[in-house]
Amino acid sequence: MPSFSHIDKKGCVRMVDVTEKEPTDRRAVAQGIISMNMNTFRMIKNRKVKKGNVLETARIAGIMAAKQTAGLIPMCHPLNLTHTAVDFYPDESANNIRIEATVRLIGRTGVEMEALTAVSVAALTIYDMCKSYDREMTISDIYLIEKEGGKSGKFVRD
């Protein structure tokens, strides 16, 4: 099992030093699902939520969150992202929306946390905009789908 890179020999938490790493093209894709009742799903789909266009607001929130990840997760490096996309895949048969975020940069460290943060905040934004209609919405299945670049290479979830 690999050692934890965020803990030094004395057991103290530290930010990993990536100074000597070569910059590479890095990309990560993450997903999450928000489930809701049928009426809430239809209101979102038909743009009838009083607070405005839920999915476009959640898209903007997800992109903004990806850019702020280092301010939220203590050991994340501040990154100069070159691309962030947040997309939505509504499933009417399940009354849920799958959220997918793709983040990319040329850099010394990966963008997995940025993609996961984008998905999480997009889902939370949907919840916030629709909570007056449905307080039983559920956010689930937030995970990394794939990542490319860096020393560890490519990862694709089974």
N, C-alpha and C positions, 0 to 999 in steps of 0.2 A: 504494500500500500504506500502511495507517495506521501511524503511529509506535507504538512500544511505550509504553504508559502507565505502566509500572512502572520506567522508566529516565528519569532527569533529563537536563538538557542536558550535564552533565559525565560522563554514562555511569554514574552511580551508581544502584543499585537503591533504590527508594522505594515506599512504600505510596501508592496513589492517594488524593488528597484528595477525598472525596465530600460534604464539608460543605455545599456550595452546591446540591447536587442535591435535587430535590423527591422526597419519598418516593412510590413507586408500588407497586401490587400486582404482585408478581413471583413467577413460578413456573418451575420447571425440572423436566424429566423426563429421567432417564438410565437406561441399561440395561447389563447385562453378562451373560455366559453362563459357567456352570461345567459342564464336561463330565466324565463319569466312566464307569467300567465299569458294566455292567448290574447286577451284584450290589450295588454301592454305591448306585446309583440306587434300586433296590428297597428297600434297607434304610432309606434316607431317607424314601421314600414311605410305607413301612409302619411308620415310627417304631420301628425295631429297632436303631438305633445306640445303643451302650452309654452314650455320654456324654449322651444325652437327646434332646429334640425339636430336631433340627438347624435346621429352618426357622424356628421361633419364636425360637431363640437367635440365629440370623443376622439376623432382623428387628430384634430389640432392639439388636444390635451395630451394624446399619446406621443406626438412628435415633440412637443415641448418637454414632456417628462423624460424622453430619451436624452435630450440635451442637458437635463439637470440631474442625471443619475449620480454623478460624483458628489453632488450636494445632499443626496439622500442616503446613499450606501457608503458607509465610512471609508472603506479601503479601496473604492473604485477611483481610478485615475480620471481626471478631467480630460475629455477627448474632443477632438475637432472632427465631428461626424461629417461625412461627405454625402450621406444619403440616409433618409429615414422615411419609410412608408408604413402606414397603418391601413389595413383593409378589413372589410367586414363581409361575412358570409352568413346571411340569415338562413335559418332552417325552419320553415313553417311547420313541418311535421313534428318538430320537437320544441317549438316555441323558444328557440335559442339563437344566439348570434355568436359565431366563431370569429374571434378577433385574431388577426395575424399581423405581426410587425416584422419588418425587415430593416436592418441597420447595417451600414457599411462605412468603412474608412480605410485609409492607408495609415497604418500606425504600428506601435510597438506592443499593444495589448488588445485583447479581443473586445467584442461588442455584445457579448451574450447578455450582460446585465442591462444594457441599454435597451435591447429588444424585449427582455422580460419586463422591464419597468414600463416601457411604452404600452405593452399589452395590459398590464395591471392598471395603469392610470386610465387608459381608454375604457376598461370595464367599470372602474369606479365612477367615471364620468357618466356612463350610461345609467348606472345605479342612481347617482345623484339627480340626474335630470328626470328620472321616472319614479323615484321613491314615493311620491304622493299618490301614484296609481297602484303601486305594487311593492310592498315592503318585504315580500318573500322572494325577491330575485336572488339568484345564487350565482356566484362567481366561482368557477372551477377550472380544472385541467389547464393550469398555467404551466407551460414547460417549453424547453428548448427543442425545436424541431431539427435544426441543423446549424452548423457553423463551419466556416472555412477560414484558412489562413493561420499563420503562426507556426510555432514549433510542433504543436500537436496535430496539425493538419486538418483534415476534414472529419466531421462527425455528422452522421445522419441517424436520427432516432428510428428504431425498428417500428 
